[in-house]
Amino acid sequence: MSDHAQPLRRPLVTWALFAINAMVYLAQVFTGVNWLEPSTASMLAWGGNLAAYSLTDQPWRLLTSMFLHVGLVHLALNMYMLLAFGSLVERRFGHVRTLLAYLLAGLVGSLVSALWHVDPLRQVIGAGASGALMGLCGAYLADWMVARWHNDPHEQLSTSGPLVQTIGINLLIGAVMPGIDNASHVGGLIGGFIVGGAFAMIPPGFGRLKSAVAVTLISALTLGAIYAKLNGEPSEKLLLIKQLRADERAEQDAMDAAKRAQAALAKEIADDRRRGPRTVSREQAAGATIALAGPASSLYLMPDNTRIAVADEEERSLRLVDLAARAAGPAIGGQPALAGLRGCSLRGRCTHQDANAVALTQDGRSAYVASLVANGVGVVDLQTGRVTASFKTGKSPRAIVLAKSGERAYVLNDGDDTVVAIDLATRKIIGKPVVIGKNQPDNHHPTGMWLAADDKELWVMDESASRLVVLDAATLAEVGEVVVTSGYMNGAHVDPQRGKVWLVGVDAIDLIDLKSKKIEKTARYCGGVLGGPIAVNHDGKLMAIAEPEGWVRIVNLGTAATVAAYPFEGKPVGLRFAPDGKQLYFVANSPAHLTVFDTAVTVALDQVVNKDAFELLCSPLR
């Protein structure tokens, strides 16, 4: 029953609802939604009522779907019914109760529709104001029945009146036309009948305050019932929908997170390049070159950071390059080439028997050079430039590492696949050699070895099994292994302070944790197989690699983006960052030379060859 003392002059709520529905439709059309037959995707994007969403994590669709329409014809039919019948309801109910009846009945209609179409194999997107309009019809019908019961004056109803038209048209359309959501019609009609009946039961003499409280309580109870149904015990079909929706949401969250990460990465790359090296000509970027007397096999930065130690393959010697003077010193050591051995050329060159690996003492006064003597290690006094001693280690030593204590050395003999421990006081092998893999020296496979865990562990590259072998440094007993991603290992950069190793293969880079002995992350090359010496700077953020195409490239490992590039000639041998990262030292053969690159400059990055695979890494290696 109405509680208005005077009749309403204007159906403001009816007009407002008409305007909202029309504006939503126009907004859809202006954003590209088809004005006659909008797609399913567009209706879903604009808030259509889909059980898989509305009954799980997006219940707001129960409301938004009430203001969406499937094309102009659908909108026109519903708006005709709203204008024809809305003013009649509003004159009887008043502004507030009309709006509440419309919204609450529409929510009930949307909920019934979602529950009716809960089958995960037969999902239907509901949209339109017809459920809410049926709710106004139900509310008006309930009010009329209560008025008849209380002998309260009420508009006379006839079969040709707006009420019967609205109910009949909607139910008929829903029954005979496919794709019409009749569940929403029925649900809205029932919801409106209950809400309208409850409103009608409020006595006219209740007063404004009590009536307002009663209306509020009825609305709250209706919303509470909707909430309880949404959060009640689900059916088997609803449980399945919830699980499917949870899986979809997890997948979408992962995609959104990936997009956010990609956007953040793009910004980081842009900022990095904006702050990065300045662009110069190719000639300026080529750096300062120092000629070497013979082919080099390794590069080591001296502890004083003023000299570079280079092992000379041809003369089987060690040379020191003065970085300030930009000149190489005389050969230290030097013995005749070992001709006639398997794997040696007719000219007497024998790579696995040449000077090829250097280990420097902590004070920088001495160097231990593998294969400076046949099947052994030579000891070089770097102050006098003389070989002071030598000792045998095994066949064709190719890697050597010193313990911090200065008491032991560990040597990897490539010719007989063994690792030995050397007592530096007596220069004798301790215990028995340990066999590692089945490498062939003829293949010139990469070798590497380093100490970790405060010199308690010895890590050895075993190319034959694509793994890193972890030995107990005291006994040389195997205590662990790491199977690497890239089958062929190209080199490694070890950072004992951070406990990390960057292991470079021909098609991927593994970041390995020395403590857990596990691969933390892998980044593959975008361009496929790639080989060349590498270097990682002091903070582990930048990696330099000499590519076969003739470019030394510096990559930010955190973004996988190239930040600098430098041209070179010859066959790359070794790379090393200066401790402050301001220079990059590079050794190559054919011809043999040492180049110092200034990391504050770079060529224009679009000059780098192989532009189709411009970025070296396909993913960051943080």
CORURBEL-V359675 format. One record per backbone hydrogen bond with DSSP energy under -0.5 kcal/mol. NH is the residue of the N-H (numbers start at 1). CO is the residue of the C=O. E is the energy in kcal/mol with one decimal. If there is no record, write none. Layout:
# CORURBEL-V359675
<<NH CO E> <NH CO E>>
This chain:
# CORURBEL-V359675
<<12 10 -1.9> <15 11 -2.2> <16 12 -2.6> <17 13 -2.9> <18 14 -2.3> <19 15 -2.6> <20 16 -2.5> <21 17 -2.4> <22 18 -2.3> <23 19 -2.7> <24 20 -2.4> <25 21 -1.8> <26 22 -2.5> <27 23 -2.6> <28 24 -2.0> <29 25 -2.3> <30 26 -2.8> <31 27 -1.2> <32 29 -1.7> <33 28 -2.5> <43 39 -2.1> <44 40 -2.3> <45 41 -2.5> <46 42 -1.8> <47 44 -1.2> <48 43 -2.3> <49 126 -3.1> <50 48 -0.9> <53 50 -1.7> <54 50 -3.6> <55 51 -2.1> <56 53 -1.4> <58 53 -2.5> <61 58 -1.7> <62 59 -2.0> <63 60 -1.2> <64 60 -2.2> <65 61 -2.1> <66 63 -1.4> <67 64 -1.7> <68 65 -1.1> <71 69 -1.8> <72 35 -1.7> <75 71 -1.8> <76 72 -2.9> <77 73 -2.4> <78 74 -1.9> <79 75 -2.8> <80 76 -2.1> <81 77 -1.9> <82 78 -2.3> <83 79 -2.6> <84 80 -2.5> <85 81 -2.0> <86 82 -2.9> <87 83 -0.6> <89 85 -2.0> <90 86 -2.7> <91 87 -2.3> <92 88 -1.1> <93 89 -3.1> <94 90 -2.4> <98 94 -1.7> <99 95 -2.3> <100 96 -2.6> <101 97 -2.7> <102 98 -2.4> <103 99 -2.6> <104 100 -3.1> <105 101 -2.1> <106 102 -2.0> <107 103 -2.3> <108 104 -2.3> <109 105 -2.7> <110 106 -2.4> <111 107 -2.5> <112 108 -2.7> <113 109 -2.3> <114 110 -2.4> <115 111 -2.6> <116 112 -2.3> <117 113 -1.9> <118 115 -1.0> <122 119 -1.7> <126 49 -3.1> <126 124 -0.7> <128 65 -2.6> <133 129 -2.6> <134 130 -2.7> <135 131 -1.5> <136 132 -1.8> <137 133 -1.9> <138 134 -2.6> <139 135 -2.6> <140 136 -2.6> <141 137 -2.6> <142 138 -2.4> <143 139 -2.4> <144 140 -2.4> <145 141 -2.1> <146 142 -2.5> <147 143 -2.6> <148 144 -2.4> <149 145 -2.0> <150 146 -2.1> <151 148 -0.8> <152 147 -3.4> <161 158 -1.9> <165 161 -2.1> <166 162 -2.7> <167 163 -2.5> <168 164 -2.7> <169 165 -2.8> <170 166 -1.9> <171 167 -2.3> <172 168 -2.5> <173 169 -2.6> <174 170 -2.3> <175 171 -1.5> <176 172 -2.2> <177 173 -2.1> <180 177 -1.2> <182 180 -1.6> <184 181 -0.5> <185 181 -1.1> <186 182 -2.7> <187 183 -2.6> <188 184 -2.7> <189 185 -2.4> <190 186 -2.5> <191 187 -2.7> <192 188 -3.0> <193 189 -2.1> <194 190 -2.2> <195 191 -2.5> <196 192 -3.3> <197 193 -2.2> <198 194 -2.1> <199 195 -2.5> <200 196 -2.5> <201 197 -1.3> <202 199 -1.4> <203 201 -0.5> <206 203 -1.5> <207 204 -0.6> <211 207 -2.4> <212 208 -2.6> <213 209 -2.4> <214 210 -2.6> <215 211 -2.9> <216 212 -2.4> <217 213 -2.6> <218 214 -2.6> <219 215 -2.4> <220 216 -2.7> <221 217 -2.5> <222 218 -2.1> <223 219 -2.6> <224 220 -2.6> <225 221 -2.3> <226 222 -2.1> <227 223 -2.7> <228 224 -2.8> <229 225 -2.1> <230 226 -2.1> <231 227 -1.7> <232 229 -0.7> <239 235 -2.7> <240 236 -2.1> <241 237 -2.4> <242 238 -2.9> <243 239 -2.2> <244 240 -2.7> <245 241 -2.9> <246 242 -2.4> <247 243 -2.3> <248 244 -2.5> <249 245 -3.0> <250 246 -2.3> <251 247 -2.2> <252 248 -2.7> <253 249 -3.1> <254 250 -2.2> <255 251 -2.2> <256 252 -3.0> <257 253 -2.8> <258 254 -2.2> <259 255 -2.3> <260 256 -2.7> <261 257 -2.7> <262 258 -2.5> <263 259 -2.6> <264 260 -2.7> <265 261 -2.6> <266 262 -2.6> <267 263 -2.2> <268 264 -2.5> <269 265 -2.7> <270 266 -2.4> <271 267 -2.8> <272 268 -2.5> <273 269 -2.6> <274 270 -2.0> <275 271 -1.9> <276 272 -0.8> <278 600 -2.1> <280 602 -2.8> <285 281 -2.2> <286 282 -1.1> <287 284 -1.0> <288 596 -2.0> <290 594 -3.5> <292 592 -2.1> <297 311 -2.2> <298 311 -0.6> <300 309 -2.1> <302 307 -2.5> <305 302 -2.3> <308 321 -2.1> <309 300 -3.4> <310 308 -0.5> <310 319 -3.1> <311 298 -0.7> <312 317 -3.5> <313 295 -2.9> <313 311 -0.6> <314 295 -0.7> <316 312 -0.6> <317 312 -1.6> <318 332 -1.9> <319 310 -2.8> <321 308 -3.1> <322 320 -0.6> <322 327 -2.7> <323 306 -2.5> <323 321 -0.7> <324 306 -0.6> <326 322 -1.3> <327 322 -1.5> <329 320 -3.2> <332 318 -2.4> <333 331 -0.5> <334 316 -1.2> <335 315 -0.8> <339 337 -1.3> <341 338 -0.7> <344 341 -2.1> <345 349 -2.9> <348 345 -1.7> <353 350 -2.2> <354 350 -0.6> <354 351 -1.2> <355 312 -0.5> <356 370 -1.5> <357 370 -0.7> <359 368 -2.2> <361 366 -2.2> <364 361 -1.3> <367 380 -2.2> <368 359 -3.0> <369 367 -0.6> <369 378 -2.8> <370 357 -2.5> <370 368 -0.6> <371 376 -2.4> <372 369 -1.4> <373 376 -0.7> <376 373 -1.7> <377 391 -2.7> <378 369 -2.4> <379 389 -3.4> <380 367 -3.1> <380 378 -0.5> <381 386 -3.1> <382 365 -2.6> <382 380 -0.8> <383 365 -0.6> <385 381 -2.3> <386 381 -1.2> <388 379 -2.5> <388 386 -0.7> <389 379 -1.1> <391 377 -1.9> <393 375 -1.9> <394 375 -1.4> <397 394 -0.5> <398 412 -2.9> <399 412 -1.1> <401 410 -2.0> <403 408 -2.3> <406 403 -1.6> <409 422 -1.8> <410 401 -2.7> <411 420 -2.3> <412 399 -2.5> <413 411 -0.6> <413 418 -3.2> <414 396 -2.4> <414 412 -0.7> <415 395 -2.2> <416 395 -0.8> <417 413 -0.6> <418 413 -1.5> <419 434 -2.3> <420 411 -2.3> <421 430 -0.6> <422 409 -3.4> <423 428 -2.8> <424 407 -2.3> <424 422 -0.8> <425 407 -0.5> <427 423 -3.0> <428 423 -1.0> <430 421 -3.3> <431 429 -0.5> <434 419 -2.5> <436 417 -3.2> <441 439 -0.5> <443 440 -1.6> <444 441 -1.4> <445 440 -0.6> <446 489 -0.5> <450 459 -1.9> <452 457 -2.4> <456 452 -1.0> <456 453 -1.2> <457 452 -2.3> <458 471 -2.8> <459 450 -3.2> <459 457 -0.5> <460 469 -2.6> <461 448 -2.3> <462 460 -0.5> <462 467 -2.8> <463 461 -0.7> <465 462 -1.0> <466 463 -0.8> <467 462 -1.9> <468 482 -2.5> <469 460 -3.0> <469 467 -0.5> <470 480 -2.9> <471 458 -3.2> <471 469 -0.6> <472 477 -3.1> <473 456 -2.5> <473 471 -0.5> <476 472 -3.6> <479 470 -3.3> <480 470 -1.2> <482 468 -2.0> <484 466 -1.8> <484 482 -0.6> <489 487 -0.6> <490 504 -3.8> <491 504 -1.3> <493 502 -2.0> <495 500 -2.8> <499 495 -1.4> <500 495 -1.8> <501 512 -1.9> <502 493 -2.7> <503 501 -0.8> <503 510 -2.7> <504 491 -2.8> <504 502 -0.6> <505 503 -0.6> <505 508 -3.0> <506 488 -1.4> <509 523 -2.8> <510 503 -2.6> <511 521 -3.0> <512 501 -2.9> <512 510 -0.7> <513 518 -2.6> <514 499 -2.8> <514 512 -0.6> <517 513 -1.7> <518 513 -0.8> <520 511 -3.0> <520 518 -0.6> <521 511 -1.2> <523 509 -2.4> <525 507 -1.7> <526 616 -2.4> <528 525 -1.0> <530 506 -4.7> <535 544 -2.0> <537 542 -2.2> <540 537 -1.6> <543 555 -2.5> <544 535 -3.3> <545 553 -2.2> <546 533 -2.1> <547 545 -0.8> <547 551 -3.1> <550 547 -2.0> <551 547 -0.7> <552 566 -3.3> <553 545 -2.7> <553 551 -0.7> <554 564 -2.7> <555 543 -3.3> <555 553 -0.5> <556 561 -2.8> <557 541 -2.7> <557 555 -0.8> <558 541 -0.6> <559 556 -1.0> <560 556 -2.7> <561 556 -0.6> <563 554 -2.7> <564 554 -1.3> <566 552 -2.2> <568 550 -1.8> <571 589 -3.0> <572 570 -0.6> <573 587 -3.0> <574 587 -1.6> <576 585 -1.9> <578 583 -2.5> <581 578 -2.1> <584 597 -2.0> <585 576 -3.5> <586 595 -2.4> <587 574 -2.4> <588 593 -2.3> <589 571 -2.6> <593 588 -2.6> <594 290 -3.1> <595 586 -3.4> <596 288 -2.7> <597 584 -3.0> <597 595 -0.6> <599 582 -1.8> <599 597 -0.7> <601 598 -1.5> <602 278 -1.8> <603 565 -1.7> <607 604 -2.5> <608 605 -1.4> <613 610 -1.4> <614 611 -1.3> <617 560 -0.6> <618 524 -2.6> <621 557 -4.2>>
